[in-house]
Amino acid sequence: MIRDMKKRTKQLRRYGKSALAHDGVLEDVTRCAEGVWNFPGYDQCRRKRGHGPNGEYCWQHARKLKQ
């Protein structure tokens, strides 16, 4: 069980890494995978997924990837 959890966390992206939060926050798989600037660092986009490669992006960031 613990091995499965370690494998899963290695596959997830991390957002908000900084000097204060060394590990950051694990990816929420229901939200867009794009990192966005939100002072004081990067966070995960708040829009829901369903577009782009593997359905990992919101419609706005999926359009940016096509350009």
Residue pairs with C-beta under 8 A, 6 or more apart in sequence:
9 26
12 26
12 27
12 29
13 26
13 27
13 33
13 35
13 44
14 23
14 24
14 25
14 26
14 27
15 24
15 25
15 27
15 35
15 42
15 43
15 44
16 24
16 25
16 41
16 42
16 43
17 23
17 24
17 41
17 42
18 24
18 40
18 41
21 41
25 43
25 44
27 33
27 44
28 44
29 49
30 48
30 49
31 44
31 45
31 46
31 47
31 48
31 49
32 44
32 45
32 46
32 47
32 48
32 49
32 56
32 57
32 58
32 61
33 44
33 45
33 49
33 56
33 57
33 61
34 44
34 45
34 57
34 58
34 61
35 42
35 43
35 44
35 45
36 42
36 43
36 44
36 45
45 57
45 58
45 61
47 58
47 59
47 60
47 61
48 58
49 55
49 56
49 57
49 58
50 58
50 59
51 57
51 58
51 59
51 61
51 62
52 61
52 62
52 65
53 65
57 65
